Amino acid sequence: MNSFIDDKEHRTSEELTRTVALSDGIFAVAITLLVLDISVPEIEGLSGNALNGPLLTHLHDSIRGIICYVISFLVIGAYWRAHHQIFQYIRRNDAVLTYLNLLLLLLVAFLPVPTGYIGSYGSSPVAVAFYAPVVILTGLLLWAIWVYATTNHRLVDRDLNPDLIRYYTITFLLSPVVFLLSIPVIYINVFAPIVSGPDLAKYFWILALPAHTICRRIYGRYVNSRNNDEVA
């Protein structure tokens, strides 16, 4: 009997290790693919100072793509960190968790596509409105994995603090909420032509960073003071 239990625990541990390894690989590939949309121009027949003008023009035209690269890098990086935090607490695996994680990885691997759209057509509301829902769905899947794993302590330790569970349940929703609220901003052109609606929405996305910081300082301190758990 003990041998059967030990074997089952070993297989569960191995499945979790493989799940995390696959996930890390997909996140790494997605981040790498982002940079492929930023191209270096091939300028023939010019050299030295004669290259300055064409290169400056190309760099100016590439600014939107570079900004989109940085934004998406931070988004995927933040989601990778959240994924890492989730699987620090998960102790068991099942089919639902596996399929939820696969759906998450499907969206993560797809993120370079809408990033390419906003890099090339960032002034178009359609391009930005295409990007935001993909980010929202990715964040909601992370949240769903956490909620599924922690409901009735299904896949986590029985003594995992409820306050810690609630803390991460809130924080994993922050980015999807910020991107959801940014969708109406896409069509606000009050500041045009200085700042168009699509560009304003991109600046709105930055609010996810202070939102996470504020939540961590307020609720994280509360969790620490009550339960002595580490909240990062």
Buried (B, 14 or more C-beta within 10 A) or exposed (E): EEEEEEEEEEEBEEBBEEBBEEBBEBBEEBBEBBEEBEEEEEEEEEEEEEEEEEBEEEEEEBEBBBBBBEBBBBBBEBBBEBBBBBBEBBBBBBEBBBEBBBBBBEBBBBBBEBBBBBBBBBEBBEBBBBBBBBBBBBBBBBBBBBBBBBEEBBBBEEEBBEBBBBBBEEBBBBBBBBBBBBBEBBEBEEEEEEBBBBBBBBEBBEBBBEBBEEBBEEBBEBBBEEBEEEBE
